[in-house]
Every structure is written in C-alpha cells, then in structure tokens.
Amino acid sequence: MTSPAPLLSGRTLAAVVVTLLAWASAFVAIRGVGEDFSPGALALGRLLVGTVVLGLLLARRGWVRPTRREWALLAVCGVGWFGVYNLALNAAEQHLDAGTTAMLVNIGPILIAVFAGLLLGEGFPRWLLVGIAVSFVGVLLIGVATRQAETDLAGVVLCVVAAVAYAGGVVAQKPLLRRLPGLQVTATACALGAICCLPWAGTLSGELTAAPGGAIAGMVYLGAVPTALAFSTWAYALSRMDAGKLGVTTYVVPPLVILLGWLLLDEVPPALAIVGGAVCLAGVGISRHRTTVRTPVPVPQEASPTV
C-alpha cells in the first residue's frame, strides 16, 4: 500500500505561486512597455538587468568550471532560450495581445519532447504524437482567429519561433544540470543572451532617453522579477517537489495572462483564439500522458523538463 503524497510546505507553495504570477505578468508587462521599447532594445535591457541580479546571487556560491562541450550547450541555451526567445516574444506582442501570445508559447513543452526524442534518444511515444496533432489544430484555430480579428499573422509565426527557441534552449540545458548548478547555468545563459542582443545597445540607449519612467520601471521589472526572481523560486520549488507535478502548474499561466491582460490592459483575446488556446493546452496535456504497464513493482514515472 502506498503512502499518501506529503503536503507541500508553505514556502514551497509560495515559491510556486510567485513563479507562476511572475511569468504570467511578464506577458502583460512586455505588452505594456512595447510602445516605448522596440523588441531588440527591450530584450537587451531585460537581460542586462537579469544578468546583474543573477550575478549577485551567484557571487555567494562557488563556480564550477564548464567543459568545452558544456560551454557549447550553454551557448545554445543562452542564444536560444534567452536571446532568440526574448526577441521573438517581444516582436510577437507587437502584433498579438498578451493572452493569445501566452497560449501559443505554451506549446513549448511539446516541442521540448520532440527535440528530446530527436537529440536525446527519448523516443516518440504514441501520446506525444497525438498531442502534437491536437496542439497543431489549436494553433490553426488561433491563426484563423487572428485573421478574423484583422491581426497580422506574423505574430503567430513569431510565437512559434519563440516556442521553438525556448524548447531548444531547455533541451540544451538538460545535460548541463547533471553536473553544473542550476543557478550558474541560468546566470551564464542569461549573460550569453544579453551578449547576443548587444547589436541593439545603441537603440536601447536612444529609447531610454525618450521613454517615460513607467516604461523603464517595467523593463527593470522584467529583468528582476520574471527573469531573475522567478527562475530562482522555480529552482527552489523544483528541488522540493516532483518535476512532473510542478510542470503541470504552468498550465495556469495562460488563464492568468488573460485575466491580467483584461484587468491591466483592457484587452481580451478573440473567442476563437481562446478556444484554440484551450485546444493547444489540451494537446500539451495529452502529450504528457504515459501508458502504464502492470508490473509487480511500481516504476516511477519520468518527468519531462518544463519551464
């Protein structure tokens, strides 16, 4: 007879709540400051702030020297997850509302599973293929909804690019965490992402002089809270609960974004886009299903990486 799962401590639950709220608020904040900062300048400013905060946290701990292969994986993670992802996400929110963007980007876990099957030898279970098909239908519905709402389909394409970059970065991160501390991986990848965005340094400098204080505060918030703080609270929660159960909580992010977007920006996605987003999330849920086999000894389920 199996014993019931232990209840989460107050600190662990608080870490989960802070993470989800911070990540949800990022979509709304990007949309809010998008009128004052171009995608490249916003990405650079956010990553510079995140690098400083993460660097201060990392300074309290020792440095584990990466191998040459680990540096290559860090470059993939930093350029993809932090650099390209932020650039594409910022550009997408120039075309789409925050809620629709969040629903599209949340196809990321399916893409992670696909990359893991291709590059890490984890295979392609039947439920993964079914989930991919279902999520693809959801993306098509959102595409139709944006066309009906006279919204540029470029936003949908940019969201998919962001999801692909995020998934590739996470898959590159997975082997790194076998030996390197999570905080060191995150801080290094964030710094590499900032370096990747340095071509927009001149643009950022010019836009900072013209931007109102609220927009600058929003950019600093994006670097300090959704980037530095949320990744830290996520790591704290992940060290104290099952990765699969923690990953399921990220399904709450798109509804939170829709709610925050309605309250703070007075914008709501088209009805068909909400239906498409729900179909996308259903596909992600289906892809995480694992067929259980009856055996005398229970075998723990392997959790897929989520962010």
C-alpha positions, -999 to 999 in steps of 0.1 A, spaced: 0 0 0 15 34 -10 16 62 15 -2 95 6 20 122 -10 33 147 15 17 181 17 37 210 3 53 233 28 42 269 29 75 281 15 73 256 -15 37 266 -22 47 303 -20 76 297 -44 52 281 -70 27 309 -67 54 336 -71 68 318 -101 35 315 -119 24 350 -112 58 364 -123 58 345 -155 22 355 -163 29 391 -155 58 391 -180 35 387 -210 14 417 -198 45 438 -189 60 432 -224 27 443 -240 26 474 -217 61 487 -225 60 477 -262 50 512 -272 82 527 -257 108 500 -264 114 481 -296 118 443 -294 156 442 -295 161 471 -271 137 456 -246 153 421 -248 188 436 -242 176 458 -213 157 429 -196 186 405 -200 212 430 -187 191 436 -155 186 398 -152 223 392 -156 232 417 -128 206 402 -104 216 366 -111 252 375 -110 248 389 -75 230 357 -64 257 336 -80 285 355 -63 276 339 -30 283 305 -44 312 287 -59 319 285 -97 321 251 -113 342 253 -144 323 241 -175 339 218 -200 342 227 -237 311 207 -245 292 223 -217 302 258 -229 287 248 -263 255 238 -247 255 270 -226 258 289 -258 228 271 -274 208 277 -242 218 313 -239 213 323 -276 181 302 -280 162 304 -247 173 339 -236 183 357 -268 161 345 -297 132 337 -274 130 372 -259 135 388 -293 107 368 -309 84 371 -279 88 409 -278 82 412 -315 51 389 -313 35 411 -287 37 440 -312 11 420 -332 -9 399 -307 -25 405 -273 -8 391 -242 -32 362 -237 -30 349 -272 8 351 -271 9 331 -238 -14 304 -252 8 300 -283 41 300 -265 28 272 -242 32 247 -270 68 247 -258 66 215 -237 55 195 -268 85 209 -288 108 200 -259 95 164 -261 101 164 -298 137 177 -295 143 153 -267 132 124 -289 154 136 -318 185 147 -299 184 128 -266 171 95 -277 139 97 -256 117 84 -285 83 94 -297 55 78 -276 21 75 -292 6 100 -268 32 126 -278 22 122 -315 -15 126 -306 -7 157 -285 13 172 -314 -17 168 -337 -41 183 -312 -19 213 -305 -14 219 -342 -52 221 -346 -52 247 -317 -25 268 -334 -46 267 -366 -76 279 -347 -56 308 -332 -43 316 -367 -79 318 -381 -90 339 -351 -62 364 -356 -71 367 -393 -108 373 -384 -97 399 -359 -76 416 -386 -44 409 -367 -11 403 -385 -4 366 -387 33 375 -382 26 374 -345 15 338 -346 47 329 -366 68 348 -341 52 330 -311 60 296 -327 96 308 -333 97 318 -296 84 284 -285 109 266 -307 138 287 -293 126 281 -258 123 243 -263 158 241 -279 173 260 -250 157 237 -224 169 206 -242 204 220 -243 201 228 -206 191 193 -195 226 177 -199 242 208 -182 222 202 -150 238 168 -144 270 185 -132 266 223 -131 245 241 -105 212 254 -118 218 290 -108 251 290 -126 235 276 -157 207 302 -157 230 332 -149 255 322 -176 228 316 -202 212 350 -193 246 367 -198 252 350 -231 217 360 -242 225 396 -233 257 394 -254 236 381 -283 214 412 -280 243 438 -279 237 449 -315 206 468 -301 227 487 -275 226 519 -294 188 515 -299 183 509 -262 204 539 -253 183 562 -275 150 547 -264 159 550 -227 163 588 -231 129 591 -246 110 565 -225 88 575 -196 97 564 -161 69 538 -160 82 521 -191 118 520 -177 105 506 -145 86 479 -165 118 469 -182 137 467 -149 108 446 -135 110 422 -164 147 416 -157 145 414 -119 112 395 -113 102 372 -142 138 366 -152 159 365 -120 134 360 -92 111 336 -109 138 313 -121 152 312 -85 118 304 -70 112 278 -97 145 261 -88 136 262 -51 102 245 -58 118 220 -82 142 209 -56 113 201 -32 86 185 -54 82 162 -84 92 179 -117 61 165 -135 37 178 -109 54 212 -109 54 213 -146 16 208 -147 12 241 -127 25 261 -157 -9 253 -175 -23 281 -152 -1 308 -168 -22 315 -200 -55 319 -180 -36 342 -156 -23 362 -185 -58 366 -200 -71 378 -166 -42 402 -160 -45 415 -196 -82 422 -191 -76 439 -157 -45 459 -166 -46 464 -204 -83 461 -211 -77 436 -238 -92 401 -243 -82 376 -270 -108 368 -297 -132 340 -286 -119 316 -312 -83 323 -301 -93 313 -265 -108 280 -279 -76 274 -299 -55 281 -268 -76 256 -248 -70 230 -276 -33 237 -275 -31 232 -238 -52 200 -241 -26 188 -267 2 195 -242 -16 176 -215 -22 146 -238 15 146 -248 25 142 -212 4 111 -208 23 79 -202 9 45 -208 13 25 -176 23 -12 -176 11 -36 -148 42 -49 -131 48 -64 -96 70 -35 -87 58 1 -94 80 21 -116 82 58 -110 72 80 -140 99 101 -156 90 137 -157 97 158 -188 115 191 -183 93 221 -181 99 258 -176 
